Amino acid sequence: MNNKKIIELREKILKGIELAFEKLIITKQKNNGDFVYSKDGKIIIVKANELAK
């Protein structure tokens, strides 16, 4: 693969990840769900509705 094709593929992958995350946020907001992640070894829980703010 040349550099141009690699860059195009990278952009498509990143766009796909972005779209999937947007769909996840919408679904979690509809179901009044939470996002759970780890930051600096601590577990963080955020309501999906707070992300819209």
Secondary structure, DSSP 4 states (H G I P E B T S, - for coil): --HHHHHHHHHHHHHHHHHHHHHHHHHHHHTT-EEEEEETTEEEEEEHHHHT-
